[in-house]
Amino acid sequence: MLSPTQPILTPPRVPLVDPRTGLIDRAWYLFFLSLNRAVTGVIDESGVTFSAESTIASVEAELQALAQFAETLPPVVALPAPDALADCCSGLESQIAELQKQVEGLQMAPPPRQFAASRYGSFYDTTTQTATVINTATAITFNTTDLSNGVFIGSPTSRIVVDSEGIYNFDTSFQLDKTAGGTGEFYFWFRLNGVDVPDSASQIRIQGNNAEIFSSLNYFFDLKANDYVELMFSVSDLTVEIAAFAAAAPVPGIPSIILTVSNNIGGFQ
């Protein structure tokens, strides 16, 4: 039991080290300062000299009680060291910078190029086509579609229509015949949307009865959607015709006209 004249030095109920500064807490500093004064026999303002032994015993008792109290407290969560925090922040900054570069790269990259769907058509006619008047423009007609995607026979059936803009290749072949003697000329050319295409004509001279001639040619067109192309012909003699022949084994039928159209020559659109 301490006498009334002995100082009672109660240890602070706070952590010894201030977690904010990493230094000894101020309350503990004052406690140890008072303890030092008590142990060395410091006289207080009343002039009373304290007993070091009794003060130490009192302090030991208080420290033991403090230790028992500390065991009931939850553990103190240690804050990471400043260097560890700096390393962590530096790592996050690097990741953010890398993500920013990737976003900027995506913004600057051109959009992916897509290949335009091919447009094509294959057409022919199984009838013999003749002119009714010499030296008069006559349109070649088609009565059969073999393949078609975006290119089709229009109305009238001499029109070949496209549904998409592009550069198209018109590749045609035809079978000519003359049903009587003598000489006759056959002229062939293209029309675009009802207008003759300049410098697109060809001339074939055919002579003699049953003088069959096969001919072919192709032409490029830069077309818009819903444009149409026609194949035109004219003869100087009505015995000149575009002839079709029925199948005769082992030969299949011979159409009077065959036309294939494709636009895949344009590549990427």
Backbone bond lengths (Angstrom), bond angles and torsions (degrees), N, CA, C in turn:
res aa  C-N    CA-C-N  psi(-1)  N-CA   C-N-CA  omega(-1)  CA-C   N-CA-C  phi
1 M - - - 1.468 - - 1.512 108.33 -
2 L 1.318 117.01 129.61 1.461 121.85 178.70 1.515 109.94 -81.38
3 S 1.313 113.38 143.48 1.477 118.29 177.13 1.503 109.28 -77.55
4 P 1.318 118.43 158.65 1.461 122.04 -178.93 1.505 112.19 -61.68
5 T 1.350 116.65 -20.05 1.471 118.81 -177.18 1.509 112.33 -87.22
6 Q 1.356 118.18 -9.39 1.457 120.82 -179.08 1.537 110.49 -87.37
7 P 1.316 116.83 139.71 1.475 118.49 178.97 1.526 111.06 -71.70
8 I 1.308 116.63 142.99 1.468 122.22 175.70 1.524 107.40 -103.48
9 L 1.343 115.80 108.25 1.468 121.28 -178.74 1.527 108.60 -100.66
10 T 1.304 116.26 102.56 1.465 121.12 -178.94 1.522 110.15 -92.02
11 P 1.348 117.56 120.94 1.476 118.87 179.26 1.533 110.54 -62.50
12 P 1.308 118.17 146.24 1.469 121.01 179.06 1.531 111.14 -65.36
13 R 1.317 116.86 147.22 1.463 122.12 177.75 1.541 110.18 -95.19
14 V 1.310 115.74 48.21 1.465 122.34 -179.61 1.511 107.83 -133.17
15 P 1.334 119.07 160.18 1.468 121.02 177.04 1.518 111.08 -58.87
16 L 1.314 116.02 146.00 1.457 121.33 -178.77 1.530 110.61 -63.32
17 V 1.344 116.96 -39.10 1.466 121.03 -178.37 1.520 109.08 -109.23
18 D 1.329 115.41 130.30 1.449 120.89 177.56 1.534 108.63 -71.21
19 P 1.372 119.03 115.35 1.481 119.96 -176.54 1.522 113.16 -64.59
20 R 1.315 117.67 -17.85 1.454 119.26 -178.89 1.518 112.24 -79.25
21 T 1.342 116.65 -35.35 1.464 120.18 -176.14 1.519 112.88 -108.19
22 G 1.360 117.01 -20.04 1.464 119.68 -175.01 1.511 113.16 78.16
23 L 1.334 118.16 8.15 1.470 123.12 -179.78 1.523 109.61 -110.19
24 I 1.355 115.97 167.98 1.462 120.77 178.31 1.513 110.51 -61.31
25 D 1.327 115.47 138.20 1.446 119.76 -178.51 1.535 110.62 -64.55
26 R 1.312 116.58 147.16 1.477 121.00 -176.97 1.531 112.24 -62.11
27 A 1.344 116.95 -37.73 1.471 119.54 -179.78 1.529 110.39 -63.93
28 W 1.335 115.75 -40.57 1.471 118.57 177.92 1.533 111.02 -67.37
29 Y 1.312 115.69 -37.39 1.474 118.60 178.00 1.528 111.04 -58.81
30 L 1.345 116.51 -46.05 1.467 119.97 178.94 1.520 111.13 -65.08
31 F 1.383 115.59 -35.50 1.465 118.88 179.42 1.525 111.02 -63.53
32 F 1.339 115.93 -48.42 1.478 118.56 -179.91 1.524 111.36 -66.02
33 L 1.313 118.21 -33.17 1.459 120.49 177.18 1.522 110.56 -63.51
34 S 1.337 116.18 -43.01 1.466 119.66 177.95 1.520 111.10 -66.13
35 L 1.364 115.68 -39.93 1.452 119.81 178.91 1.528 110.98 -61.36
36 N 1.324 116.41 -40.70 1.461 120.02 179.39 1.533 111.18 -62.27
37 R 1.278 114.19 -41.63 1.460 118.30 179.86 1.536 110.68 -65.10
38 A 1.358 115.74 -38.67 1.467 119.01 -178.79 1.520 110.69 -67.53
39 V 1.321 117.29 -42.07 1.470 120.54 -177.45 1.520 111.49 -66.91
40 T 1.291 116.47 -35.55 1.467 119.98 -177.50 1.514 113.03 -85.78
41 G 1.361 117.32 4.46 1.462 119.97 176.06 1.497 114.06 75.77
42 V 1.298 117.01 39.13 1.459 120.15 179.96 1.528 109.68 -72.57
43 I 1.309 116.29 138.83 1.463 122.63 179.80 1.506 108.41 -91.41
44 D 1.331 116.50 130.13 1.467 118.42 179.57 1.509 109.94 -81.84
45 E 1.318 117.31 -172.95 1.457 122.65 -175.75 1.524 112.62 -64.06
46 S 1.347 118.67 -22.85 1.469 121.19 -179.96 1.506 112.00 -81.75
47 G 1.349 116.99 -8.23 1.463 120.39 -179.10 1.492 113.85 87.19
48 V 1.315 119.40 7.17 1.461 122.09 -177.96 1.519 108.63 -87.60
49 T 1.328 117.25 134.85 1.465 123.07 177.67 1.518 108.30 -96.06
50 F 1.373 116.27 128.55 1.454 120.52 -177.39 1.505 110.33 -87.52
51 S 1.340 115.86 150.41 1.460 122.26 177.04 1.524 108.68 -84.41
52 A 1.314 117.03 125.04 1.449 121.48 -179.07 1.520 111.65 -65.51
53 E 1.357 116.76 -42.20 1.459 120.14 -176.71 1.510 111.80 -62.90
54 S 1.313 115.38 -47.25 1.464 117.88 -178.39 1.520 111.53 -67.33
55 T 1.320 115.40 -33.73 1.471 118.56 179.49 1.508 110.90 -67.86
56 I 1.362 116.32 -41.05 1.455 120.35 179.19 1.516 111.05 -62.65
57 A 1.369 115.60 -42.00 1.461 119.91 178.55 1.524 110.65 -61.11
58 S 1.340 114.76 -40.59 1.464 118.38 179.30 1.521 111.27 -65.41
59 V 1.337 114.71 -40.21 1.461 118.76 -179.96 1.525 111.23 -66.28
60 E 1.358 116.59 -40.84 1.456 119.79 179.01 1.521 111.32 -60.45
61 A 1.323 115.52 -41.68 1.457 119.32 178.56 1.529 111.35 -62.82
62 E 1.324 113.38 -41.40 1.467 117.18 -179.71 1.541 110.95 -67.23
63 L 1.334 115.95 -39.19 1.460 119.55 179.40 1.526 111.66 -65.00
64 Q 1.347 115.76 -38.98 1.458 118.94 177.51 1.526 110.86 -63.00
65 A 1.331 115.91 -42.76 1.467 119.72 177.60 1.529 110.80 -63.55
66 L 1.334 114.94 -38.59 1.459 119.37 178.82 1.536 111.20 -64.24
67 A 1.360 116.74 -39.77 1.459 120.49 178.83 1.515 111.45 -63.21
68 Q 1.359 114.97 -41.79 1.464 118.24 178.31 1.543 111.18 -63.89
69 F 1.307 115.01 -37.22 1.472 119.34 179.21 1.529 110.82 -68.68
70 A 1.314 116.36 -37.15 1.464 120.92 -178.25 1.528 112.10 -64.57
71 E 1.370 115.18 -30.93 1.470 118.07 179.65 1.520 112.64 -65.16
72 T 1.323 116.75 -22.77 1.470 120.44 -179.08 1.532 112.34 -86.89
73 L 1.345 117.40 -9.45 1.456 120.24 -176.88 1.526 110.33 -83.76
74 P 1.362 118.53 148.40 1.475 121.03 175.96 1.528 110.19 -66.42
75 P 1.340 116.97 153.20 1.459 119.85 -179.19 1.521 111.17 -63.38
76 V 1.304 115.76 145.23 1.456 122.07 178.61 1.527 109.06 -81.04
77 V 1.335 115.95 126.48 1.458 120.27 178.10 1.512 109.09 -77.50
78 A 1.305 115.07 120.86 1.455 119.69 -177.95 1.522 109.87 -79.96
79 L 1.306 115.06 132.92 1.458 119.97 176.13 1.522 109.66 -78.81
80 P 1.324 117.36 145.42 1.467 118.72 177.96 1.507 111.08 -63.49
81 A 1.283 114.59 151.52 1.459 119.73 179.38 1.520 109.99 -65.23
82 P 1.337 117.68 153.16 1.469 120.69 -179.73 1.523 112.55 -55.00
83 D 1.348 117.63 -39.07 1.467 119.93 -179.78 1.530 111.15 -63.72
84 A 1.368 115.89 -39.56 1.461 119.61 179.29 1.530 110.92 -64.48
85 L 1.350 115.62 -40.42 1.461 119.31 177.77 1.523 110.84 -63.56
86 A 1.322 116.77 -39.97 1.468 120.32 179.50 1.520 111.02 -64.04
87 D 1.345 117.12 -41.76 1.465 120.32 179.32 1.527 111.19 -63.62
88 C 1.340 115.40 -42.00 1.465 120.53 179.82 1.526 110.82 -61.23
89 C 1.351 116.00 -47.14 1.464 120.29 -179.44 1.519 111.09 -63.60
90 S 1.327 115.59 -39.08 1.461 119.62 179.40 1.525 110.87 -62.38
91 G 1.339 116.85 -41.49 1.458 120.44 178.49 1.520 112.29 -63.20
92 L 1.356 116.53 -41.32 1.459 120.30 178.76 1.521 111.10 -65.24
93 E 1.334 116.98 -39.41 1.455 120.11 178.90 1.524 111.05 -62.49
94 S 1.335 117.22 -39.51 1.463 120.98 179.01 1.530 111.09 -64.15
95 Q 1.347 116.62 -42.45 1.459 120.04 179.26 1.525 111.18 -64.95
96 I 1.334 116.68 -41.24 1.460 120.25 179.49 1.524 110.30 -64.37
97 A 1.340 116.90 -42.13 1.462 120.52 178.83 1.526 111.27 -61.88
98 E 1.329 117.42 -40.44 1.458 121.04 179.68 1.523 111.09 -65.93
99 L 1.345 117.01 -42.63 1.456 120.36 177.88 1.526 111.00 -62.81
100 Q 1.339 116.44 -38.56 1.457 120.33 178.74 1.523 111.35 -62.34
101 K 1.347 116.54 -40.52 1.461 120.15 177.60 1.529 111.11 -62.75
102 Q 1.336 116.30 -41.69 1.466 119.59 -179.71 1.522 111.09 -64.58
103 V 1.344 117.20 -40.78 1.463 120.80 178.77 1.521 110.53 -63.97
104 E 1.334 117.09 -43.99 1.461 120.56 178.79 1.525 110.66 -63.20
105 G 1.339 116.81 -37.81 1.454 119.88 178.24 1.516 112.23 -63.58
106 L 1.345 116.56 -40.36 1.456 119.97 178.18 1.518 111.37 -65.12
107 Q 1.353 116.89 -36.82 1.451 120.52 -179.39 1.520 111.75 -68.49
108 M 1.335 117.33 -33.73 1.454 121.73 -177.09 1.525 112.71 -86.12
109 A 1.329 117.27 -20.67 1.462 120.13 -176.83 1.524 110.19 -69.64
110 P 1.327 118.38 140.04 1.465 120.42 178.13 1.519 110.31 -69.33
111 P 1.320 117.67 152.05 1.464 119.82 178.50 1.525 110.17 -63.77
112 P 1.317 116.91 150.53 1.472 118.99 179.76 1.518 111.31 -61.40
113 R 1.340 115.88 139.69 1.449 120.76 179.59 1.523 109.12 -84.33
114 Q 1.296 114.35 139.49 1.453 119.70 -178.97 1.536 109.30 -117.25
115 F 1.308 114.67 142.44 1.460 119.98 178.93 1.517 108.73 -83.48
116 A 1.339 115.12 125.06 1.460 119.24 179.75 1.526 109.62 -65.46
117 A 1.317 115.18 141.89 1.459 119.81 179.49 1.529 109.71 -61.03
118 S 1.320 116.60 133.94 1.461 121.19 -178.97 1.517 110.91 -65.07
119 R 1.323 114.29 142.79 1.459 121.41 173.12 1.527 106.98 -115.97
120 Y 1.329 116.68 135.12 1.451 119.24 -176.64 1.529 109.50 -158.69
121 G 1.311 114.27 164.48 1.456 120.09 176.27 1.516 110.17 -164.12
122 S 1.313 116.43 147.19 1.466 122.47 176.88 1.528 107.47 -131.51
123 F 1.346 115.98 123.64 1.455 120.73 -172.67 1.539 109.74 -137.08
124 Y 1.321 115.17 153.80 1.466 119.09 174.80 1.528 109.64 -156.58
125 D 1.345 114.87 171.31 1.463 120.08 179.62 1.522 109.02 -131.33
126 T 1.326 115.73 136.12 1.473 121.52 -174.51 1.520 112.69 -100.78
127 T 1.322 116.89 11.35 1.474 119.75 179.93 1.531 110.35 -116.33
128 T 1.348 115.62 155.24 1.459 120.79 174.78 1.529 109.05 -78.11
129 Q 1.325 115.42 132.28 1.471 120.12 -176.52 1.527 109.22 -112.76
130 T 1.341 115.07 129.22 1.460 121.57 -177.33 1.522 110.30 -128.40
131 A 1.312 115.52 159.78 1.465 121.40 173.98 1.524 109.23 -93.21
132 T 1.300 117.01 149.00 1.472 121.58 178.53 1.529 111.89 -98.20
133 V 1.314 116.29 -18.18 1.465 122.09 179.49 1.520 107.64 -137.97
134 I 1.338 117.24 134.88 1.466 119.03 179.81 1.525 110.20 -70.86
135 N 1.328 114.47 156.63 1.469 122.59 176.49 1.534 112.50 52.14
136 T 1.307 115.15 38.92 1.468 121.18 -179.90 1.528 108.98 -130.66
137 A 1.322 115.83 133.70 1.466 120.30 -179.46 1.519 110.37 -63.88
138 T 1.331 115.62 129.52 1.460 122.23 -179.53 1.531 108.55 -131.93
139 A 1.316 117.37 133.78 1.467 121.39 -178.41 1.519 110.81 -85.75
140 I 1.311 116.48 135.88 1.460 122.18 175.34 1.528 108.55 -80.42
141 T 1.309 117.50 136.71 1.463 121.62 -177.63 1.526 110.56 -111.45
142 F 1.361 114.04 164.87 1.467 121.76 -179.41 1.529 108.36 -130.84
143 N 1.335 115.38 140.16 1.466 118.43 179.14 1.527 113.18 -121.96
144 T 1.335 117.16 2.69 1.464 119.32 -177.81 1.535 110.05 -140.35
145 T 1.346 114.68 134.74 1.476 121.54 172.73 1.514 107.56 -108.76
146 D 1.326 115.80 122.22 1.462 120.38 178.82 1.527 109.90 -87.91
147 L 1.321 116.84 -56.16 1.464 123.06 176.52 1.523 108.28 -135.01
148 S 1.335 116.42 149.91 1.458 118.21 179.78 1.525 110.86 -160.43
149 N 1.317 115.30 132.39 1.465 122.23 171.65 1.520 107.64 -150.22
150 G 1.313 116.70 97.61 1.461 121.49 179.53 1.509 114.26 82.20
151 V 1.329 118.02 -3.64 1.463 123.23 174.36 1.529 106.45 -127.08
152 F 1.338 117.54 128.51 1.462 118.29 -172.52 1.524 110.92 -150.70
153 I 1.344 114.60 163.25 1.461 121.01 176.14 1.522 108.21 -77.25
154 G 1.342 115.96 130.47 1.453 120.50 -178.76 1.518 112.10 -96.73
155 S 1.318 114.07 -155.30 1.472 120.38 178.73 1.532 107.89 -131.80
156 P 1.340 116.69 119.64 1.471 128.54 2.68 1.527 111.59 -68.06
157 T 1.335 115.33 174.02 1.466 120.47 -171.87 1.528 113.88 -75.85
158 S 1.319 117.57 4.96 1.463 120.47 172.82 1.534 111.20 -83.67
159 R 1.317 117.08 -12.82 1.466 120.91 -175.79 1.537 111.41 -91.35
160 I 1.326 115.00 130.11 1.461 121.30 173.07 1.525 106.52 -108.49
161 V 1.332 116.22 115.27 1.468 122.56 -170.48 1.533 109.98 -107.06
162 V 1.344 116.46 144.64 1.474 121.48 175.00 1.521 108.42 -115.36
163 D 1.334 116.60 148.59 1.468 120.12 -178.62 1.524 113.37 -101.90
164 S 1.352 118.09 -2.21 1.460 120.87 -175.93 1.520 110.47 -140.43
165 E 1.320 114.75 150.90 1.462 120.58 176.33 1.524 110.10 -69.10
166 G 1.316 116.47 144.89 1.464 119.88 178.41 1.512 111.72 163.61
167 I 1.327 114.40 174.64 1.460 120.89 175.34 1.524 107.48 -96.75
168 Y 1.324 116.03 121.84 1.463 121.74 -173.99 1.531 110.57 -115.01
169 N 1.312 114.41 143.28 1.460 121.37 175.14 1.528 108.83 -105.09
170 F 1.335 115.47 119.69 1.462 121.59 176.34 1.531 106.92 -101.64
171 D 1.306 115.56 115.75 1.475 121.61 -177.65 1.529 107.73 -119.96
172 T 1.318 115.91 116.35 1.464 119.13 -173.39 1.536 111.79 -128.84
173 S 1.321 115.05 154.01 1.469 121.81 174.03 1.521 108.31 -141.99
174 F 1.340 116.93 147.03 1.459 119.91 -177.90 1.530 109.91 -145.68
175 Q 1.336 114.30 156.32 1.473 122.66 -177.46 1.524 108.57 -110.73
176 L 1.344 116.63 115.43 1.462 121.22 -179.66 1.528 110.40 -99.84
177 D 1.328 113.91 152.79 1.466 119.56 177.61 1.532 108.19 -150.10
178 K 1.326 115.15 155.41 1.481 121.00 174.11 1.530 107.15 -126.66
179 T 1.292 115.30 127.20 1.469 120.13 -172.11 1.520 113.31 -95.12
180 A 1.307 118.04 3.78 1.474 120.91 178.86 1.526 108.88 -148.82
181 G 1.314 116.41 168.33 1.450 119.97 -179.70 1.511 112.41 -70.03
182 G 1.301 114.80 176.96 1.441 119.60 -179.27 1.526 111.53 95.01
183 T 1.303 114.18 -171.94 1.471 120.61 -177.46 1.531 109.37 -120.85
184 G 1.300 114.99 140.77 1.461 120.17 177.30 1.527 110.85 -142.12
185 E 1.339 114.77 149.54 1.481 119.67 178.85 1.540 110.16 -104.07
186 F 1.305 113.00 142.32 1.477 121.23 175.82 1.529 107.27 -119.70
187 Y 1.326 116.04 126.30 1.471 121.61 179.84 1.542 109.08 -115.06
188 F 1.306 114.61 141.35 1.477 119.25 -177.21 1.534 108.52 -137.16
189 W 1.366 118.09 140.85 1.470 122.47 177.10 1.530 110.18 -160.67
190 F 1.326 115.54 176.18 1.470 121.38 -177.52 1.531 110.48 -111.43
191 R 1.325 114.74 151.89 1.461 122.77 169.36 1.525 109.25 -123.73
192 L 1.308 115.49 141.28 1.463 122.10 177.05 1.519 108.67 -119.36
193 N 1.338 116.07 117.41 1.468 122.05 -179.11 1.532 111.43 51.81
194 G 1.354 115.93 41.52 1.462 121.27 175.39 1.514 115.27 84.82
195 V 1.341 117.77 1.87 1.470 121.03 -178.11 1.528 108.94 -117.47
196 D 1.353 115.93 131.97 1.461 119.63 178.54 1.521 110.47 -59.04
197 V 1.347 116.65 135.36 1.467 121.87 177.72 1.525 108.19 -82.39
198 P 1.340 117.83 121.50 1.467 119.71 -177.95 1.530 112.04 -58.63
199 D 1.311 115.69 141.98 1.470 123.34 174.40 1.533 113.07 57.41
200 S 1.318 117.09 34.54 1.471 119.83 178.99 1.522 112.68 -110.41
201 A 1.334 118.50 5.44 1.470 121.09 -172.90 1.524 112.45 -87.73
202 S 1.340 114.28 154.68 1.465 122.52 173.89 1.536 108.25 -133.85
203 Q 1.345 116.59 154.29 1.467 121.57 179.57 1.525 109.52 -126.51
204 I 1.329 115.82 136.30 1.464 122.11 175.88 1.524 108.00 -129.94
205 R 1.317 117.15 129.50 1.466 121.53 176.05 1.523 108.53 -102.32
206 I 1.308 115.15 128.12 1.457 120.58 -178.44 1.530 109.38 -122.72
207 Q 1.319 117.04 138.19 1.453 121.09 -172.52 1.522 111.14 -134.00
208 G 1.310 116.19 136.58 1.448 122.69 173.91 1.513 113.67 91.92
209 N 1.345 113.67 157.55 1.455 120.74 -179.17 1.538 109.96 -70.49
210 N 1.325 116.29 138.66 1.470 123.13 -179.49 1.538 112.07 54.00
211 A 1.301 115.05 41.51 1.479 120.34 179.00 1.527 108.08 -97.30
212 E 1.319 116.03 82.32 1.467 120.10 -177.38 1.528 110.99 -74.94
213 I 1.314 113.96 140.35 1.469 121.22 177.46 1.528 108.40 -135.05
214 F 1.325 115.80 135.26 1.476 121.48 175.68 1.533 107.86 -106.07
215 S 1.317 116.50 135.68 1.462 119.97 -179.74 1.529 109.11 -142.28
216 S 1.332 115.93 156.00 1.474 120.79 178.73 1.524 109.56 -151.20
217 L 1.327 116.06 158.46 1.460 122.64 174.56 1.525 108.75 -165.61
218 N 1.339 114.89 166.05 1.472 118.79 176.76 1.517 109.73 -137.04
219 Y 1.339 115.00 161.80 1.461 120.63 -175.56 1.527 108.22 -150.88
220 F 1.349 116.18 142.17 1.469 121.70 178.02 1.527 109.97 -97.11
221 F 1.341 114.66 139.62 1.465 120.74 176.99 1.524 109.58 -129.95
222 D 1.320 115.44 136.55 1.468 121.76 172.38 1.527 106.26 -97.52
223 L 1.338 116.26 100.66 1.456 120.73 -169.05 1.525 112.71 -110.35
224 K 1.318 115.09 153.37 1.458 123.34 170.88 1.525 108.78 -101.93
225 A 1.318 115.24 167.71 1.466 118.87 178.32 1.526 110.09 -59.80
226 N 1.327 115.91 135.28 1.466 125.26 178.36 1.529 113.87 74.71
227 D 1.330 118.13 7.14 1.467 119.40 169.71 1.530 108.93 -67.95
228 Y 1.342 115.70 155.28 1.467 118.95 176.78 1.530 110.04 -136.32
229 V 1.318 114.93 151.01 1.462 123.28 -179.80 1.524 108.48 -121.94
230 E 1.345 115.50 141.30 1.464 121.13 176.05 1.531 109.05 -124.26
231 L 1.329 116.09 148.15 1.459 123.76 175.00 1.527 107.11 -103.17
232 M 1.332 116.28 119.72 1.464 121.38 -174.24 1.532 110.32 -111.59
233 F 1.349 115.26 152.75 1.472 119.23 173.98 1.530 110.33 -145.36
234 S 1.316 113.21 161.72 1.473 121.17 176.37 1.530 107.27 -148.21
235 V 1.358 117.15 149.49 1.468 120.99 -179.60 1.529 109.40 -129.96
236 S 1.323 114.18 151.87 1.473 119.65 175.87 1.525 111.29 -92.22
237 D 1.334 115.92 -9.85 1.467 122.07 -179.33 1.525 107.42 -143.64
238 L 1.349 116.07 129.76 1.467 119.96 -175.04 1.520 113.09 -69.44
239 T 1.337 118.56 -9.30 1.461 120.15 176.55 1.540 112.38 -82.60
240 V 1.318 115.52 -4.02 1.472 120.16 174.56 1.533 107.26 -88.64
241 E 1.298 117.02 128.38 1.472 120.79 -176.87 1.520 112.00 -143.88
242 I 1.337 113.78 163.31 1.473 120.38 172.75 1.525 104.89 -95.59
243 A 1.331 116.11 107.41 1.465 120.64 -165.55 1.522 112.62 -98.45
244 A 1.332 114.65 143.42 1.466 122.43 171.75 1.523 107.49 -115.40
245 F 1.349 115.58 144.05 1.470 120.54 -179.44 1.527 109.03 -128.71
246 A 1.325 114.20 138.54 1.468 119.28 179.25 1.523 110.11 -70.61
247 A 1.308 116.05 159.95 1.462 121.37 178.88 1.518 110.07 -63.60
248 A 1.334 116.56 139.06 1.470 122.77 176.09 1.514 106.41 -141.68
249 A 1.334 115.10 111.65 1.463 120.42 -172.92 1.530 111.48 -49.71
250 P 1.297 119.28 135.91 1.479 125.87 5.96 1.525 113.52 -93.11
251 V 1.365 118.36 15.67 1.470 121.94 -174.19 1.530 109.72 -96.11
252 P 1.360 117.68 131.61 1.472 119.10 174.62 1.519 110.37 -72.33
253 G 1.326 116.00 175.56 1.450 121.23 -178.99 1.524 112.11 -61.11
254 I 1.338 115.33 152.62 1.469 122.29 179.83 1.521 107.99 -112.96
255 P 1.335 118.67 109.10 1.468 120.39 176.69 1.531 110.25 -67.93
256 S 1.295 115.76 155.76 1.462 119.57 175.90 1.533 111.04 -72.50
257 I 1.321 117.77 -33.15 1.466 123.13 -178.80 1.512 108.95 -144.69
258 I 1.329 117.88 138.68 1.473 123.87 173.43 1.522 107.49 -127.63
259 L 1.317 117.10 133.82 1.461 121.52 -179.27 1.529 109.54 -136.23
260 T 1.324 116.04 130.17 1.474 120.90 171.37 1.521 108.52 -120.24
261 V 1.334 115.12 141.03 1.466 121.79 -177.62 1.519 108.06 -131.46
262 S 1.343 116.77 135.09 1.473 120.57 177.23 1.515 109.70 -149.35
263 N 1.346 116.05 153.77 1.465 120.42 179.67 1.524 112.44 -122.28
264 N 1.339 119.77 6.66 1.467 121.33 -175.57 1.519 113.22 -69.60
265 I 1.323 118.32 -2.22 1.454 121.24 176.03 1.524 111.98 -70.06
266 G 1.348 116.79 -14.51 1.465 120.26 -177.75 1.500 113.45 -75.77
267 G 1.342 119.38 -16.46 1.461 122.34 -179.58 1.503 111.85 67.09
268 F 1.374 116.79 -141.85 1.463 120.99 -177.96 1.518 110.25 -70.09
269 Q 1.331 114.87 138.17 1.461 120.72 179.99 1.519 109.63 -107.25
